[in-house]
Amino acid sequence: MTWFFYAAAAAIIWGLNYAVAGRLLERGMSPQTLFLLDMIFGTVAMAALISFCGKWQATFSELQAVRTEMLWLIIAVFTAMVAALFIFTSIQAKNATVASLIEVTYPFFTAFFAWLLFRQNTLNGATLLGGLLILVGVVIIARGNR
């Protein structure tokens, strides 16, 4: 159940992040500036953590190990950047609550792309039912917040 703790912690932290980001965007900060600051802080913080843990060699070894997968690495980094910029822009255009509730549809796209690109299928009945309930909720939210 360690995975569940990490997923729940991420949800809580993203919730805090979106609420605070919404406040900053409402007060006039642009999504681009907020994202730039996220990336600068993230780069410095991760470099410090890697240094503190003495993991630079392991980091370079990991990059070496996935060298044949470099296109996927580039796609992963690029799509994370674009998605973060889009969610900040959406929060600025509407609000953090509605934007994040629409964004919660990303598991559908995760399942679709995992199947399309890698032929992975990890869906079961409970997952499909939960996903359908999320989708119904998103439709209700979108219709009520035009």
C-alpha positions in Angstrom: 0.0 0.0 0.0 3.0 2.3 -0.2 1.9 3.3 -3.6 -1.4 4.5 -2.2 0.3 6.7 0.4 2.4 8.4 -2.2 -0.6 8.8 -4.6 -2.7 10.3 -1.8 0.2 12.6 -0.6 0.6 13.8 -4.2 -3.1 14.6 -4.5 -3.0 16.5 -1.2 0.1 18.5 -2.2 -1.2 19.1 -5.7 -4.4 20.4 -4.1 -2.4 22.9 -2.0 -0.3 23.8 -5.0 -3.3 24.6 -7.2 -5.1 26.6 -4.5 -2.0 28.7 -3.9 -1.2 29.0 -7.6 -4.8 30.2 -8.2 -4.2 32.9 -5.6 -1.0 34.1 -7.3 -2.6 33.9 -10.8 -5.6 35.9 -9.6 -3.3 38.6 -8.2 -1.6 39.1 -11.6 1.2 36.6 -11.9 1.3 35.1 -15.4 1.3 31.3 -15.8 4.6 31.6 -17.6 6.3 33.3 -14.7 4.9 30.9 -12.1 6.0 27.9 -14.2 9.5 29.4 -14.7 9.9 29.9 -11.0 8.6 26.3 -10.4 11.3 25.0 -12.8 14.1 27.1 -11.4 13.3 26.1 -7.8 12.8 22.5 -8.8 16.1 22.3 -10.6 18.0 23.8 -7.7 16.2 21.7 -5.1 16.7 18.4 -7.0 20.4 19.2 -7.7 20.9 19.9 -4.0 19.1 16.7 -3.0 21.1 14.6 -5.5 24.3 16.3 -4.2 23.4 15.8 -0.5 22.6 12.1 -1.2 25.8 11.6 -3.3 23.7 10.4 -6.2 25.3 12.2 -9.2 26.9 9.0 -10.4 23.6 7.1 -10.1 21.9 9.9 -12.0 24.3 9.7 -14.9 24.1 5.9 -14.8 20.3 6.2 -15.1 20.6 8.5 -18.1 23.1 6.1 -19.7 20.8 3.1 -19.0 17.9 4.8 -20.9 19.9 6.2 -23.8 18.0 4.0 -26.2 14.8 5.4 -24.8 15.9 9.1 -25.2 12.9 10.0 -27.4 10.6 8.8 -24.6 12.5 10.8 -22.0 12.3 14.0 -24.2 8.5 13.4 -24.7 8.0 12.8 -20.9 9.8 16.0 -20.0 8.2 18.1 -22.7 4.7 16.9 -22.0 5.1 17.6 -18.3 6.2 21.1 -19.1 3.3 21.8 -21.5 0.7 20.2 -19.2 1.9 22.3 -16.2 1.8 25.5 -18.2 -1.7 24.6 -19.5 -3.1 23.8 -16.0 -1.8 27.1 -14.7 -3.4 28.9 -17.7 -6.6 27.1 -17.0 -6.5 28.0 -13.4 -6.0 31.7 -14.3 -8.8 31.6 -16.9 -11.4 29.9 -14.5 -10.3 28.9 -11.1 -8.2 26.2 -9.3 -11.2 24.1 -8.2 -12.9 23.8 -11.6 -9.6 23.4 -13.6 -8.4 20.6 -11.3 -11.7 18.8 -11.4 -11.5 18.8 -15.2 -7.9 17.8 -15.2 -8.8 14.7 -13.2 -9.7 13.0 -16.5 -6.1 12.5 -17.3 -6.2 8.8 -16.2 -8.4 8.1 -19.2 -5.7 9.5 -21.4 -3.0 7.6 -19.4 -4.8 4.3 -20.1 -5.3 5.2 -23.7 -1.7 6.2 -24.4 -0.3 3.2 -22.4 -2.4 0.9 -24.6 -1.7 2.8 -27.8 2.1 3.2 -27.4 3.0 0.2 -25.3 0.1 -2.2 -25.6 -0.4 -2.1 -21.8 -3.8 -2.9 -20.4 -4.2 -2.7 -16.7 -7.9 -1.9 -16.5 -10.3 -4.1 -14.5 -14.0 -3.7 -13.7 -13.5 -1.6 -10.5 -11.1 0.7 -12.4 -13.5 1.1 -15.3 -16.5 1.8 -13.0 -14.5 4.4 -10.9 -13.3 6.0 -14.1 -16.9 6.2 -15.5 -18.0 7.9 -12.3 -15.2 10.4 -12.6 -16.2 11.1 -16.2 -19.8 11.6 -15.3 -18.7 14.0 -12.6 -16.5 16.0 -15.0 -19.5 16.3 -17.5 -21.7 17.6 -14.7 -19.0 20.1 -13.6 -18.3 21.3 -17.1 -22.0 21.8 -17.9 -22.5 23.7 -14.6 -19.5 26.0 -15.1 -19.8 27.3 -18.7 
